[in-house]
Amino acid sequence: MSALSYVLNPGGVLTGDIRVPGDKSISHRSIMLGSLAEGVTEVTGFLEGEDSLNTLKCFQAMGVKIDGPTEGRVRIQGVGLRGLKAPAAPLYVGNSGTSMRLMAGILAAQGFDSEMSGDSSLAKRPMRRVTEPLAQMGAKIDTGEGGRPPLHIHGGQTLHGIDYVLPMASAQVKSCLLLAGLYAEGETRVTEPAPTRDHTERMLAGFGYKVEREGATVALRGGGRLLGTRIDVPSDISSAAFFLVGASIAEGSDLTLRHVGMNPTRTGVIDILRLMGADLCVHNEREVGGEPVADIRVKSAPLRGIRIPEELVPLAIDEFPALFIAAACAEGETVLTGAEELRVKESDRIQVMADGLVTLGIDARPTADGIVIRGGRMGGGEIVSHGDHRIAMSFAMASLRAQEAIRIRECEYVNTSFPGFAVLARAAGVQLAEVAE
Ligand code: S3P
């Protein structure tokens, strides 16, 4: 990957009608479940970003025949739950925490040994949150120093179901344990402290696997089968979020986003923006392959600072970098609490966003589990995105309200989740130039 910066001229208005790329979480899961299913799975709308492509390559390396992606179409010839083969080399997942954490659950149950590693950002992220409960199920996994990648997974273990209460709201941990549970003896039960994205549960049901939910607990029994199916991946609401914020803050904007995934465990960004006074209109609501989808029209509106309700935090967990830009453009103070998870994402998103906002002249004070941002005049300056795609795209939107030019470093990571961002942002009205470093 060669180093790339964005250089943004201040100002602009977002207009038109756009469709952002496919949902990253659903794309990862389509490859995993499609590979483990019996028969063919056809995927449309697959995200051709580096993260989901890394998952795809890992399953190819374990002997699964996968054609594509070609214009978002992927055809997977599933090998069944017991059909994966030992990879010839360590599996590399790049920047993708979702690949590593979810695949850990699958690999822990295989007959072969495996190793997973990632890039310098992933190498700093905590993995004990999955290896500890997997060990309780009977898995044998060695981590790197401090419970971080790489993971060495010892195959040939017999897993048994556990009743696990998640210590943090994490869809990745929940999904990892459910995937391991497909192979475990007896029942695997996972209880979450707050609702998190439920794509794994929905997709398992779509592959014909029985998953039960009682309140905050999801449960399944090992030993069943997955049957190949069709998956239509909606646009990623986490990618749409940059444009929802951009059009809200850039005066005179009127932008429509098509075919956006509206799973209720993902729509916190809409609720939070509305509480701030944003003008969002959701229409053409429909269901596509077990996931709700809609079009969203957003017009600019004066925003006000709010205290973000803690129950919305897991439902908007990936959208906070963008929401912090909205807060910087709002009248008054926005207070976020209960969001310590942001410190262990692709970067420490509380610190990195606070540093960037301060560079632009905004009063942004990080706290242990959140941030306090006072809206104000944004100047310009140089932002380091710390290899975090969502930091880069958020500050690109900040340019719409900045008084001076913004330069953002390390924007090559945008391709992990949003290939084509620069072209789409320019088409919508962001004054963005890409500059090779
Ligand atoms: C994801 C879950 C979230 C999210 C990540 C994708 C998933 O992580 O931040 O981008 O696909 O399950 P956590 O479950 O760790 O919060």
Residues whose N, C-alpha, C, O or C-beta is under 5 A from the ligand:
A	BS01	S3P	S25 T98 A169 S170 A171 Q172 V173 I317 D318
